[in-house]
Amino acid sequence: MLRLLLQWLLSALALLITSSLVPGFHVNGLTAALIAAAVIGLLNATVGLVLKVLTFPISILTLGIFLLVINAIMILVASAIVPGFQVYGLGPAFWGAIVLALLGMLFRALTRDSPREARTR
């Protein structure tokens, strides 16, 4: 449960960082970032999963780059739902998806259990 809460907070932090790096990608405060992180997570777990399964052949042909397009679409849908979270077009959503993916990789690497801690569980 604590790990899920930490992941949610780090996702909100990643959205805030992305909004400062990508023009056209705006988050108005921590509350909007927390709500947007939850909505993006729910969208990716439901609609995004179905889209990723249906477009699997395209993803293989593009070496996975099309997955970023799907993530950008999920970000655009979330921006239409969440007040205080605006993304102005597919371009900022695409670049935002790239920055969020890189930040997600960084945060997962920083919060990963060491092999020794994993053995003691």
N, C-alpha and C positions, 0 to 999 in steps of 0.2 A: 504494500500500500504506500509506504514511504517512497519507494522507488518511482511509482507512478506519479506521485505528487511532484517529486523532483524533476521528472521528465516533462511534466506539464509546465512547471515554472521555467525550465530551460527553453522550452519551445516558445513561451511568451517572450523570454529574453532575446531569443533568436529573431523573433518578429520585430522587436524594438530595434535591434541592431540593423536588421535588413532595411527598416524604414529610414534609417539614417544614411544608408549606403546607396540605395536604389531610388533614383528620381521617379516619381509617379507612384510610389508605394508608401502609404501613410498610415500610421497607427497613432491614435490620440490617447496616449497614456497606458498605464499598466492594466487597468480594468479591461479596456478594449483588447489589449494584447492577450490577456488570459482567456477572454471569451473567444477571440479569433482562433487561438491555439486549440481550444476544445472543439470548435466547429470544424476547423481544418482536419483535425484528427478524426472526428466522426465521419466527415465526408470521405476522407481517404480510406477509412475502414469499411465503408459501405459502397457508395457509388464509384469511388476511385478503384476499389478492388475489382468490381465488375468491369469497368472500362479497361483496366490493365489486363484482365484475362481475355477480353474480347479483342484487344489490339496487340496481343502477344506476337503474332507474326510481323507486324509493323515494327514492334520494338526490337525484334531480332535483326530485321533488315537495317535499322538505323543504329544498331549497337547500343540500344538503351536510351538514346537521346529523346525518343518519342515519349518516354516516361516523364521527362521534364515538362513536356507539353501537357500531359494529363495532370501533373501536379499544378501547373500554371492555371489550368481550367478550374481545378478545385479551389485554388486561391481566389480566382475571380468570383466563383459562386459564393465563397465565404464572405468576400467583400460586399456582395449584394445583400447578404443576410445580417451581418454584424454592424451595428452602428459604431462609428468611431474608427472603422477599418476600411480604408479606401484604396483601391488599386485601379489606376487609370489606363486600362488597356491590356492587351495580351503581351506586349513587349515588356512592360514593367513586371507583369506577373511571371513571365518566363525568367527574367533576370533575378527576380525575387526567389523563384523556385531553386535556381542554381545556388544563390547565396544561402538560402535556408538548408539546402542539402549539404553544403560544405560546413556550415555551422553545426548541423546535426551530427556530422561525422566527427567534428572536433569535440563536441560535448559528449558523445558516446565514448570516445577515446579517453577523455578525462574522467568520466564517471564509471568506467569499466572496472570490474573486480579484478584484483591481481590473481594470478593462478593459485597462489597460496591461500588467499581468502576463499576462493571458489572450492578448494578441496576441503576446507573445514566446515562447509555447510552440510 
